[in-house]
Amino acid sequence: MPGLDPGIHAAPAKAEHGLDCRVKPGNDDFVKRRVSMKTTQTRRRFLTTLSLAGTASFVRAPPAMAAEGPLETTTIRLANRHSLCNAPQNLAEELLGAEGFTEIRYIDTRPADTAGTIAQGKIDFSMAHASYWVPAIDAGEPVVLLAGVHVGCFELFAREGIHGVADLKGKSVGVEALGNSTHVFLAATAAHVGLDPAKDIRWVVSSPNVRAMELFAEGKIDAFLGSPPEPQALRARNIGHVIFNSSVDRPWSQYFCCMLGGNREFVQKHPVATKRVLRAILKATDLCASEPAGMARHPRTRQCVLF
């Protein structure tokens, strides 16, 4: 794409991987490049610095920054989506400061509105589930995908007698909301095995007073697709059994779930800034994976919604 740094590649504008609307991690050089994205500090030293100093001024900048050239802007706007999936983006604040950004804004954004808000130029970058990006790209909205961030975390729980997605025909299934990532993901999966999601499944959504997970726990619906911490809560209560876990079960575990996207104009005009945002968020993702307990205690992570 014109204006992009050689180290940044925008995803193609068309989804080419079927109904699951996710992009394979192996489709570009992104995974290989992550190996070279190391700071001069170890992760443990970085965590110690954060906990003791509480400031990004102690985090050393990567040596590669000098070769990249100066930032085109020192202001960056990210979505504040209040989601556990968004933890790396929230935790990247100190790392973004180390990359040279002096004004880092987190703007409250509904998950389903992420792609549209970026297309409108109200925010510059955000992580979001692939299902939120695909309609925007198909509609020609000015958004580009820069990288996959992590695999999915959905788990489908069901009552006895249901052993696979095909068994959901004629059943009631709970999701957070129609049109959100849980609904789109399971609808695509159901269509892949030959069901008509609109006709064959009775969708039950959460309301301010009653969550779909609790309806499943009470035996009022047949199945429920949840994301952390809902699956952990159901297992702790020994409720239902898991049909699939997208984090570990194939084929879902071989695809990215949350992806980092940006405003097309920003990416084209600010290739250095784009590269540094991408690097900071991927480093934060690695920290979440390698030091989950420490990251869970970080103030930025604790802003994420649990229930």
C-alpha positions in Angstrom: 0.0 0.0 0.0 1.4 3.5 -0.9 2.9 5.3 2.1 3.4 2.2 4.2 6.7 1.4 5.8 8.3 -1.8 4.3 7.7 -3.5 7.7 3.9 -2.9 7.6 1.5 -4.8 5.4 -2.2 -4.0 5.1 -4.5 -7.0 4.8 -6.3 -7.5 1.5 -9.6 -5.8 1.1 -11.5 -9.0 0.6 -12.1 -11.8 3.0 -10.8 -15.0 1.4 -11.1 -17.6 4.1 -14.7 -18.6 4.2 -17.4 -18.1 6.7 -15.4 -17.9 9.8 -14.1 -14.4 8.7 -10.7 -14.8 10.4 -7.3 -14.5 8.9 -4.7 -17.3 9.2 -1.6 -16.3 11.2 0.6 -17.8 8.6 -0.7 -15.7 5.7 2.1 -13.1 5.9 5.5 -12.4 7.3 4.0 -10.9 10.5 4.7 -13.9 12.8 8.4 -14.0 11.7 8.8 -10.3 12.3 7.6 -10.6 15.8 10.8 -12.5 16.7 12.8 -9.4 16.0 10.6 -7.1 18.0 12.5 -7.3 21.2 13.4 -4.5 23.6 16.8 -4.1 25.1 15.3 -5.1 28.4 14.0 -8.5 29.4 10.2 -8.8 30.0 10.8 -9.4 33.6 12.9 -6.3 34.0 10.3 -4.4 32.1 7.6 -5.6 34.5 9.8 -4.7 37.5 10.3 -1.2 36.1 6.6 -0.7 35.6 5.7 -1.8 39.1 8.5 0.2 40.8 8.5 3.3 38.7 5.0 3.4 37.3 6.2 5.4 34.4 7.3 4.9 30.8 10.3 7.2 31.2 12.3 4.2 32.5 11.5 2.0 29.5 14.3 2.1 26.9 13.4 2.8 23.3 14.2 0.1 20.8 17.5 0.7 18.9 15.7 0.4 15.6 13.8 3.7 16.2 16.8 5.9 15.0 16.8 4.1 11.7 13.1 4.5 11.2 13.2 8.3 11.2 11.2 10.7 13.3 7.5 10.3 14.2 5.2 12.2 11.9 2.9 12.8 14.9 3.3 12.3 18.6 -0.5 12.1 19.2 -2.3 8.8 18.9 -6.0 7.9 19.5 -7.0 4.4 20.5 -10.4 2.9 21.3 -11.2 2.2 24.9 -13.5 -0.8 24.5 -13.6 -2.0 28.1 -13.1 -5.6 27.0 -10.7 -8.2 28.3 -9.7 -9.0 24.7 -8.5 -5.4 24.5 -6.0 -5.8 27.4 -2.9 -5.6 25.2 -4.1 -2.3 23.7 -4.7 -0.9 27.2 -1.4 -2.1 28.5 0.5 -0.6 25.5 0.2 2.9 26.9 3.6 2.9 28.6 5.2 1.2 25.6 3.7 3.8 23.3 5.3 6.5 25.5 8.6 4.7 25.0 8.1 4.8 21.3 7.9 8.6 21.4 4.2 9.3 21.6 3.5 12.2 24.1 -0.3 12.3 23.9 -2.0 9.0 24.0 -5.8 9.2 24.1 -8.2 6.3 24.9 -11.7 7.1 23.6 -14.7 5.1 24.8 -16.0 3.0 21.9 -18.6 0.3 21.7 -17.0 -2.9 20.3 -19.5 -3.1 17.5 -18.8 0.5 16.5 -15.0 0.1 16.4 -14.5 -0.2 12.6 -17.0 2.6 11.9 -15.4 4.9 14.4 -12.0 4.4 12.8 -13.4 4.8 9.3 -14.9 8.2 10.4 -11.4 9.3 11.7 -12.5 9.7 15.3 -9.9 7.2 16.4 -6.7 6.0 14.7 -6.3 2.4 15.7 -8.0 -0.4 17.6 -8.1 -4.1 18.2 -11.4 -5.7 17.3 -12.8 -9.1 16.5 -12.5 -10.0 12.8 -16.2 -10.1 12.4 -16.4 -6.3 13.0 -13.8 -5.6 10.3 -15.2 -7.7 7.5 -18.4 -5.7 6.9 -16.5 -2.4 6.9 -13.9 -3.7 4.4 -16.7 -5.2 2.2 -18.4 -1.8 2.3 -15.3 0.0 1.1 -14.8 1.8 4.4 -11.3 3.5 4.8 -9.9 0.9 7.3 -6.9 -1.4 6.9 -5.9 -4.4 8.9 -2.3 -4.4 10.1 -1.9 -7.6 12.1 -3.5 -10.4 14.0 -3.1 -10.0 17.7 -4.3 -13.2 19.4 -6.4 -16.3 18.8 -10.0 -16.6 19.9 -11.3 -17.3 23.4 -14.9 -18.4 22.7 -16.2 -21.6 24.3 -19.5 -23.2 23.4 -21.2 -24.8 26.4 -24.2 -27.2 25.9 -26.5 -29.4 27.9 -26.5 -33.1 27.7 -27.6 -34.6 24.4 -25.8 -31.9 22.4 -22.5 -33.1 21.0 -21.7 -30.8 18.1 -22.7 -27.6 16.4 -25.0 -29.5 14.0 -27.0 -30.6 17.1 -28.0 -27.0 17.7 -30.7 -27.2 15.0 -34.0 -26.3 16.7 -32.3 -25.4 20.0 -32.1 -22.2 22.0 -28.6 -20.6 22.1 -27.5 -17.7 24.3 -25.1 -15.0 23.1 -24.3 -11.5 24.4 -26.2 -9.7 21.6 -27.3 -10.1 18.0 -24.7 -8.8 15.6 -21.9 -8.9 18.2 -18.8 -11.1 17.8 -20.2 -14.1 19.7 -23.4 -14.2 17.5 -21.5 -13.7 14.2 -18.9 -16.3 15.1 -21.3 -19.0 16.0 -23.7 -18.2 13.2 -20.8 -18.5 10.7 -19.8 -21.8 12.3 -23.4 -23.1 12.2 -23.6 -22.2 8.5 -20.4 -24.0 7.8 -21.9 -27.3 9.0 -25.1 -26.8 7.0 -27.4 -25.0 9.3 -29.4 -21.9 8.5 -28.5 -19.6 11.5 -31.6 -17.4 11.0 -34.1 -20.3 10.9 -32.5 -23.3 12.6 -31.4 -21.6 15.9 -33.4 -19.7 18.4 -31.1 -17.0 19.6 -31.4 -15.7 23.1 -29.5 -12.5 24.1 -28.5 -11.0 27.4 -30.5 -8.1 28.8 -29.7 -5.6 31.6 -31.6 -7.8 34.0 -30.8 -11.3 32.8 -27.6 -12.6 31.3 -27.7 -15.4 28.8 -25.1 -17.3 30.8 -27.4 -17.4 33.8 -30.3 -18.6 31.6 -28.0 -21.5 30.6 -27.0 -22.1 34.1 -30.6 -22.3 35.2 -31.4 -24.8 32.4 -33.7 -22.4 30.5 -31.7 -22.5 27.2 -29.8 -25.3 25.5 -26.4 -23.8 24.8 -24.3 -20.7 25.4 -21.3 -19.2 23.7 -19.2 -17.2 26.1 -15.8 -15.5 26.4 -13.7 -15.0 29.5 -14.5 -14.9 32.3 -17.8 -16.6 31.5 -16.4 -20.1 30.6 -14.2 -20.1 33.7 -17.3 -19.2 35.8 -19.3 -22.1 34.3 -16.6 -24.6 34.8 -16.2 -23.5 38.4 -19.9 -24.2 38.9 -19.7 -27.5 37.0 -22.4 -26.4 34.6 -22.7 -28.0 31.1 -20.0 -29.4 28.9 -17.8 -27.8 26.2 -18.5 -28.5 22.6 -15.5 -26.5 21.4 -12.9 -24.0 22.7 -11.7 -21.7 19.9 -8.4 -21.1 21.8 -7.2 -24.7 21.5 -9.5 -26.7 19.2 -8.9 -26.8 15.4 -9.6 -25.2 13.1 -10.4 -22.2 15.2 -7.1 -22.2 17.1 -5.3 -21.8 13.8 -6.9 -18.4 13.1 -6.6 -15.0 14.5 -9.6 -13.6 16.4 -8.8 -10.1 17.4 -7.0 -8.0 14.8 -5.4 -4.6 14.9 -6.9 -2.1 12.3 -6.3 1.5 11.5 -7.6 4.4 9.6 -6.4 4.2 6.0 -5.5 7.9 5.7 -3.6 7.8 9.0 -1.6 4.7 8.0 -0.7 6.2 4.6 0.4 9.5 6.0 2.1 8.3 9.1 4.0 5.0 8.3 6.6 5.5 11.1 3.9 6.2 13.7 1.9 3.2 12.4 4.9 0.9 12.8 5.5 2.0 16.3 1.9 1.6 17.4 1.9 -1.9 15.9 5.2 -2.8 17.7 4.0 -1.5 21.1 0.7 -3.5 20.9 2.4 -6.7 19.9 5.0 -6.3 22.7 2.1 -5.8 25.1 0.4 -8.9 23.8 3.6 -10.9 24.5 3.6 -9.5 28.0 0.1 -10.6 28.6 1.0 -14.1 27.4 4.2 -14.4 29.4 3.2 -12.7 32.6 -0.6 -13.0 32.9 -0.8 -12.6 36.7 1.3 -9.5 36.7 -0.6 -8.0 33.7 -3.9 -8.8 35.4 -2.9 -6.6 38.3 -2.0 -3.6 36.1 -4.3 -0.6 36.6 -5.0 -0.4 32.8 -6.1 -4.0 32.7 -8.4 -3.7 35.7 -10.5 -1.2 33.7 -11.7 -4.0 31.5 -15.2 -5.2 32.1 -15.5 -8.7 33.7 -19.3 -8.9 34.0 
